[in-house]
C-alpha cells in the first residue's frame, strides 16, 4: 500500500476524531431524510391584535384628507440565540451557526403597528478572528437585519453598521412598525460586515411575517391555506474558504457536496388537495446563486414580491425569479394524475436563460404532492378574483409617470469599472463614507446597472420599477415594488422610492453574500430637506444641513436631547413662519419645483 495513501488515511482519521470530539459538546439536529414531509418552523406570534384606529392621510392628487382604519398596538418579545449547531443527515454532517439551534430559526409573526422587541444573544465562543476590511473576518461577531421591513435605520432598530456583538454579548432591538406598514413576507438574518457568509450563508435565518389585518385581503385570499418556505443553500467550498480566511475554528463538514434545504429539509414534499388554491410564501435565504423556479404542472399566479402586493392580481407567471434575499408570495393549484391517483409536481430551479449572466442553481428543491382528500370535492375549478390593496402606506405611493418629478436622481452601477465588486465605483470604505445623499420626504430616483450579474438590495426604503424590463417576463412589470432586484434579461433599471418616515443611513449592497463581504456594500444617507440636500457620488461626510439626527423611534422616557431638539424645531418653525409671512407681504411665492410627499 503506497505510503502517501496511508498518510492521507491517518490524517483523515485524526480529523474525524477531532470533529467527533468537538461535535459531542454541540447540540445536534437530525436533518429529515430526502422526500420527507415539509417541516414547519415554530412560530413566535404577536399576542395583541390591537384596536381599530383612524389614520389621516392626504390624497396627493386632491389635497384632501381621508380617514383610514387600521390596527395597531400589539407587542412581541423574542429572544434569538445565535448558537453553534451540528446538522446530521443523509450525506450531511457539519457544524455551523443557527438561531435557537435550528435551521431555519423560528418564524416571527407580527401585525402592522406592533412593537417588536428582539433580544439577540451571541452564544458563540472566541476566537474573535482577524481584523480586516472587505474580506472574511470576525466569524463570531454578529448583529441583526430585518430584511425588507420599513423601520428606522437607527439604533435600537435596524442599525447594521453601528451594532456589533462579540461572543457573549447581547442587544435588545426595538422595531416600531408603522400602523399602516405593508403586510407581507420578510426575513431576519445576521448582517455583520465580513461574517455574513459564515452566518446568514450557513443557516442563520428566520422568516419574519407581517400579517394581514382583519378585512385587508379579499375573502377568497383570506380563506386560503398558506405555507412558509425558507429556501437555504450551504455552499460548502465557499464556507470552508471563508472559515480559513477569517480564522474560524467552528465551521467544518465531513462531506463536500453543496446542500440545499427547504425549511431545513432536503427535497421535502408539500401535500395539497388537488385543484385547490394555496398561498406559498417563498423566502430565498441562499448565498449566491439565484433561483429560476418552475412548478411543473401546477398553475402559478403572482400575488406579491418582497413583501409588497402587486396591483394586477391575479397575474399568471411561468417562472418565479428569486435572487438571493428576494421573496415571492404566489397562489398555486395543482392537479392529480389522470387516473385520479396522487401526482408529484417537482419544483425545479432551471438554468439561467441568458449566457454570461448571474449563475442560477440547477436542480430540484421540493415536490408538491396533489391528491384528492376526504374533504368535499370541488365540482369545477374556482377562478381567482381580481384584488389589489385598497390602501397603501405613504412609502408605497405610486411614483410612476410624468406628474411625479424626482427631487434627487443618482446612478448606482454594480460591478462596473475596474473591479467586479464595486458599487458606484467603490469598495466599502466605512459606515460614514457615503455614496449618495438623499433629501428626506422626497421622490428619489436611482439608475441601476449591472443587474444581470448582481442582486441589488436597499435597506429601509423599497423602490418601484419605472419601466417594464426587457425580456417579456411577466414576473416583472412597471409599477412593481422590490427591495432586492436582479434580472438577467435587463442589466439596467430606473427605480424610484420615497424617503419618508425616517432619516439616517441607507445601506445598499449586492445580496450575493460573498460579494457583499468582499466590499460590494455601501452607505448612503437620508438627511436634510430640499433639492440642496441632494448629492450624488459623494464619498465622504454628508454636506452640512439643518437637520437633527435623533432616533426615529420614540423612547419610553424623555431625554434632554429630545427636549433640546423640540426647542430647536419650534425655533425653526417660528423662523419659517416669519419667512413665509414676509414673503407673502412682499408678493414672493415659495419654491414650487420641490415635490414633497405627504407626511
Secondary structure, DSSP 4 states (H G I P E B T S, - for coil): --HHHHHHHHHHHHHHHHHHHHHTTS-EEEPPPTTPBPP---EEE-S---EEEEEEEE-TTT--EEEEEEEE--EEEEEEEEEEEEEEETTEEEEEEEETTBSS-PEEEEETT-EEEEEEEE---S------SSSS--TT-B--EEET----SSTTSS-TTT--B-TT-EEEEEEE--TTPPPEEEEEE---TT-HHHHGGGT-EEEEEEEPPTTSS-HHHHTSEEEEEEEEEE-HHHHHHHHHHHT-SS-EES--S-EEEETTBTT-EEEEETT--EEEEEEE--SS-BEEEE-TT-EEEEEEETTEE-SSBSEE-S-EEE-TT-EEEEEEE----TTSS-EEEEEEEPPPSSTTSPPBP-EEEEEEEEE--SSPPPSSPPPPPPB--S---GGGS---STTS--SEEEEEEBS-SS-TT-BTTB----TT-EEEEE-TTSEEEEEEE-TTT--EEESSS-EEESSPPTT--TT--TT-EESEE--TT-SEEEEEEE--S--EEEEEEESSHHHHHTT-EEEEEE---SGGG-BSS--BSPPP-S-----SS--SS--HHHHHHHHHHHHHHHHHHHHHHHHHHTT-PPP-S------
